[in-house]
Amino acid sequence: MDKPFFSICIPAYNRAEFLPALLESIISQDNTSYEVIIAEDVSPERLTISEIVNSYRQRLDIKFILNDCNLGYDKNLQNLIANAEGIYILFMGNDDLLAYNALSCAHSALIANPNVLAAGL
């Protein structure tokens, strides 16, 4: 398999009720050169988050990391980066949404501007 263009990295701590909408917004993208990585940071909603992730596994390939201990936000981001295989990393809060076509727009902009190393969506 080719290296994904994007690694969509989601640090998860609580807010499980918002996660399905985020995952749906990822599924709806017309650019599919991405991987999804979720790192759950030992939140009180861990079981619910795990159930949501498992319910999406047939529709979305998700790399799901269950941290053994709470790393805190910064170290959880580092954990996500260490597990990312994409060319670019896109951080999403588990209560964020991707607009339709967002990955295609970002892909086009990054290809047209190869010297860009970091950008915000």
Sequence and secondary structure as in RCSB ss.txt:
>XXXX:A:sequence
MDKPFFSICIPAYNRAEFLPALLESIISQDNTSYEVIIAEDVSPERLTISEIVNSYRQRLDIKFILNDCNLGYDK
NLQNLIANAEGIYILFMGNDDLLAYNALSCAHSALIANPNVLAAGL
>XXXX:A:secstr
    SEEEEEEE S GGGHHHHHHHHHT S   EEEEEEE S TTHHHHHHHHHHHTTTS EEEEE SS  HHHH
HHHHHHHH  SSEEEE  TT    TTHHHHHHHHHHH TT      
